[in-house]
Amino acid sequence: MSGASGGAQLADLQARNLPRHVAVIMDGNGRWATERGLPRWRGHREGMRAVRRTVEAALELGIENLTLYAFSVENWSRPEEEVGALMHLLKEFVEREIDELCRQGVRTRVFGDRERLPAAAQSSVQVLESGTAAGTRLNLNVAISYGSRDEIASAARRLATLAAEGRLDPSDIDVARFSEELYTAGWPDPDLLVRTSGEMRVSNFMLWQIAYAEIHVTPVLWPEFGRDDLFAAVADYQGRERRFGGVTS
């Protein structure tokens, strides 16, 4: 894409309805590495570069919220060596990117079962969140040790406990009240869900929150994902008619 045509496409996307919140299931790191005869951790490292490209593209577009699915609760069952490499890459990402995230005004939040993270990874998360807390241009939310079914079950348990203790009337539990118990309380739901690597599934990711999200699936493996791919996903979204279960006039 030339600079002129790229600028025209950017202006066209910005002139139309931008998704307020884009969520991405980052898939294909292992496949990318395997296709090149490399260890899986090399794919995860290359995926870190894709994170930077995607954040930069989101900033360029003016998207307010970007959520990335980095590590699921199911990923804990992967080989210990791979999990250890992923935890090390988290620390490396924070050390390498935090200054640029601060400079660009990116506020970063991590959500999921953080208690399962090793102490060093938990420390890195705390540094990342506190160091970028003043960012106002983009909310970057990173799901680590996350599983949507666990999130929903935990929310239900908390509400059940409050009701059993007499601190909550069960009749007051509606969609809004339930949402307050999720990790994402106070965030807008994703408008657009992007899945890389061509897989046609949502992989236990934000099942409650993506109820009315538009879904864009691309065959591009995550380590190869970049500006043009995010722009294509947004263009696809802008061509959809969102009904939220209703009918059009």
C-alpha positions as CSV (number, residue, x, y, z in Angstrom):
1,M,0.0,0.0,0.0
2,S,1.5,3.4,-1.0
3,G,1.5,6.3,1.4
4,A,-1.1,8.2,-0.6
5,S,-3.5,5.3,-0.9
6,G,-2.9,4.3,2.8
7,G,-3.7,7.9,3.9
8,A,-6.9,7.9,1.8
9,Q,-8.0,4.6,3.3
10,L,-7.4,5.9,6.8
11,A,-9.4,9.1,6.1
12,D,-12.2,7.0,4.7
13,L,-12.3,4.7,7.7
14,Q,-12.2,7.6,10.1
15,A,-15.1,9.4,8.3
16,R,-17.4,6.4,8.9
17,N,-18.6,4.7,12.1
18,L,-15.6,3.4,13.9
19,P,-16.0,0.6,16.4
20,R,-15.6,1.9,19.9
21,H,-14.1,-1.4,21.1
22,V,-12.2,-3.9,19.1
23,A,-11.3,-7.3,20.6
24,V,-8.8,-9.7,19.1
25,I,-8.3,-13.4,19.5
26,M,-4.6,-13.6,18.6
27,D,-4.1,-17.1,17.1
28,G,-1.5,-18.7,15.0
29,N,1.8,-18.1,16.8
30,G,2.6,-21.8,17.1
31,R,1.5,-22.6,13.5
32,W,3.7,-19.7,12.2
33,A,6.7,-21.2,14.0
34,T,6.0,-24.8,13.0
35,E,5.7,-23.8,9.3
36,R,9.2,-22.3,9.6
37,G,10.8,-25.2,11.6
38,L,11.1,-23.0,14.6
39,P,10.3,-23.7,18.3
40,R,6.8,-22.4,19.3
41,W,8.2,-19.7,21.6
42,R,9.7,-18.0,18.5
43,G,6.2,-17.7,17.2
44,H,5.1,-16.1,20.5
45,R,8.0,-13.6,20.3
46,E,7.1,-12.7,16.8
47,G,3.6,-12.2,18.0
48,M,4.8,-9.5,20.3
49,R,5.8,-7.4,17.3
50,A,2.2,-7.9,15.9
51,V,0.9,-6.5,19.2
52,R,2.9,-3.3,18.7
53,R,1.7,-3.0,15.1
54,T,-1.9,-3.5,16.1
55,V,-1.7,-1.0,18.9
56,E,-0.1,1.6,16.6
57,A,-2.9,1.0,14.0
58,A,-5.6,1.4,16.7
59,L,-4.1,4.7,17.7
60,E,-3.9,5.8,14.1
61,L,-7.5,5.0,13.6
62,G,-8.6,6.6,16.9
63,I,-10.2,3.5,18.4
64,E,-10.9,3.9,22.1
65,N,-10.6,0.4,23.4
66,L,-8.5,-2.6,22.2
67,T,-8.7,-5.9,23.9
68,L,-6.2,-8.7,23.2
69,Y,-6.6,-12.4,24.2
70,A,-3.0,-13.3,25.1
71,F,-3.3,-16.4,27.4
72,S,-6.3,-18.5,28.3
73,V,-6.9,-20.6,31.3
74,E,-6.7,-23.6,29.0
75,N,-3.2,-22.6,28.0
76,W,-1.9,-23.6,31.4
77,S,-2.1,-27.2,30.2
78,R,0.5,-26.6,27.5
79,P,4.1,-27.9,28.0
80,E,5.9,-26.3,31.0
81,E,8.6,-25.1,28.7
82,E,6.2,-23.2,26.5
83,V,4.3,-21.7,29.4
84,G,7.5,-20.6,31.0
85,A,8.6,-18.9,27.8
86,L,5.3,-17.1,27.6
87,M,5.6,-15.8,31.1
88,H,9.2,-14.6,30.3
89,L,7.9,-12.9,27.2
90,L,5.3,-11.0,29.3
91,K,8.2,-9.6,31.4
92,E,10.1,-8.8,28.3
93,F,7.1,-7.1,26.7
94,V,6.7,-4.8,29.7
95,E,10.3,-3.9,29.8
96,R,10.5,-3.2,26.1
97,E,7.2,-1.5,25.5
98,I,6.2,0.4,28.6
99,D,8.0,3.6,27.8
100,E,6.4,3.8,24.3
101,L,3.0,2.9,25.7
102,C,3.3,5.8,28.1
103,R,4.6,8.2,25.4
104,Q,1.6,7.2,23.1
105,G,-1.0,7.7,25.9
106,V,-1.9,4.0,26.1
107,R,-3.5,2.9,29.4
108,T,-2.9,-0.9,29.8
109,R,-5.0,-3.2,32.0
110,V,-4.7,-6.9,32.5
111,F,-7.7,-9.1,33.3
112,G,-8.0,-12.7,34.2
113,D,-7.1,-15.0,37.1
114,R,-3.9,-13.2,38.0
115,E,-3.3,-15.2,41.1
116,R,-2.2,-18.2,38.9
117,L,0.6,-16.1,37.4
118,P,4.2,-16.6,38.7
119,A,5.3,-13.9,41.1
120,A,7.6,-12.3,38.5
121,A,4.7,-12.1,36.0
122,Q,2.4,-10.6,38.6
123,S,5.1,-8.0,39.3
124,S,5.4,-7.1,35.6
125,V,1.6,-6.7,35.3
126,Q,1.6,-4.3,38.3
127,V,4.4,-2.3,36.8
128,L,2.6,-2.2,33.4
129,E,-0.7,-1.1,34.9
130,S,0.7,1.5,37.3
131,G,3.2,2.9,34.7
132,T,0.5,3.5,32.1
133,A,-2.4,4.5,34.3
134,A,-2.3,8.1,33.0
135,G,-2.9,7.1,29.4
136,T,-6.0,8.7,27.8
137,R,-5.7,7.9,24.0
138,L,-6.3,4.2,24.1
139,N,-7.4,1.6,26.6
140,L,-5.4,-1.5,25.9
141,N,-6.9,-4.5,27.8
142,V,-4.9,-7.8,27.8
143,A,-6.6,-11.0,28.8
144,I,-4.1,-13.3,30.6
145,S,-5.0,-16.5,32.4
146,Y,-8.5,-15.7,31.3
147,G,-11.5,-17.9,30.6
148,S,-15.0,-16.5,30.0
149,R,-16.9,-19.5,31.6
150,D,-14.8,-19.1,34.8
151,E,-15.5,-15.4,34.7
152,I,-19.2,-15.9,34.4
153,A,-19.3,-18.6,37.1
154,S,-17.3,-16.5,39.5
155,A,-19.7,-13.6,39.0
156,A,-22.7,-15.9,39.6
157,R,-21.1,-17.1,42.9
158,R,-20.5,-13.6,44.1
159,L,-24.1,-12.6,43.4
160,A,-25.4,-15.8,45.0
161,T,-23.3,-15.1,48.1
162,L,-24.6,-11.6,48.4
163,A,-28.2,-12.9,48.0
164,A,-27.6,-15.6,50.6
165,E,-26.3,-13.1,53.1
166,G,-29.3,-10.9,52.6
167,R,-27.3,-8.1,51.0
168,L,-28.9,-8.4,47.5
169,D,-32.5,-9.0,46.4
170,P,-32.4,-11.7,43.7
171,S,-35.0,-9.7,41.8
172,D,-32.5,-7.0,41.4
173,I,-30.1,-9.2,39.4
174,D,-30.5,-8.1,35.8
175,V,-28.1,-7.8,32.8
176,A,-26.6,-4.6,34.1
177,R,-26.1,-5.8,37.6
178,F,-24.5,-9.1,36.4
179,S,-22.2,-7.1,34.2
180,E,-20.9,-5.2,37.2
181,E,-19.4,-8.5,38.6
182,L,-17.3,-9.2,35.5
183,Y,-13.7,-8.3,34.9
184,T,-14.9,-5.8,32.3
185,A,-17.3,-3.8,34.5
186,G,-17.5,-0.3,33.3
187,W,-16.1,-1.1,29.8
188,P,-18.1,-0.9,26.6
189,D,-18.8,-4.3,25.1
190,P,-16.8,-5.1,22.0
191,D,-18.3,-3.9,18.7
192,L,-15.9,-5.9,16.6
193,L,-14.3,-9.3,17.4
194,V,-11.3,-10.2,15.2
195,R,-10.1,-13.8,15.0
196,T,-6.8,-14.5,13.3
197,S,-5.5,-17.8,11.7
198,G,-8.9,-18.6,10.0
199,E,-10.3,-20.6,13.0
200,M,-14.1,-20.3,13.2
201,R,-14.6,-20.3,17.0
202,V,-14.5,-17.9,19.9
203,S,-12.4,-20.0,22.3
204,N,-14.1,-19.2,25.6
205,F,-13.4,-15.5,25.1
206,M,-15.7,-12.8,26.5
207,L,-18.8,-14.9,25.8
208,W,-21.0,-12.5,27.7
209,Q,-19.5,-9.3,26.3
210,I,-19.5,-10.3,22.6
211,A,-23.2,-11.1,22.5
212,Y,-23.8,-8.5,19.7
213,A,-20.2,-8.1,18.4
214,E,-19.6,-8.3,14.7
215,I,-17.1,-11.1,13.9
216,H,-14.3,-10.8,11.4
217,V,-12.2,-13.9,10.7
218,T,-9.0,-13.6,8.8
219,P,-6.7,-16.4,7.6
220,V,-3.6,-14.3,8.6
221,L,-1.6,-15.8,11.3
222,W,-1.1,-13.5,14.3
223,P,2.7,-12.9,13.9
224,E,1.9,-11.6,10.4
225,F,-1.0,-9.4,11.4
226,G,-0.5,-5.7,11.0
227,R,-2.0,-2.3,10.1
228,D,-3.6,-3.3,6.8
229,D,-5.3,-6.3,8.5
230,L,-6.8,-4.2,11.2
231,F,-7.9,-1.6,8.7
232,A,-9.6,-4.4,6.6
233,A,-11.4,-5.7,9.7
234,V,-12.7,-2.2,10.5
235,A,-13.8,-1.7,6.9
236,D,-15.6,-5.1,7.1
237,Y,-17.3,-3.9,10.3
238,Q,-18.4,-0.6,8.7
239,G,-20.1,-2.5,5.9
240,R,-22.3,-4.4,8.3
241,E,-25.8,-3.5,9.4
242,R,-26.0,-3.8,13.2
243,R,-29.5,-4.8,14.4
244,F,-28.9,-6.0,18.0
245,G,-31.7,-8.5,17.6
246,G,-34.2,-6.0,16.2
247,V,-35.4,-5.3,12.7
248,T,-34.6,-2.5,10.4
249,S,-37.1,0.0,9.1
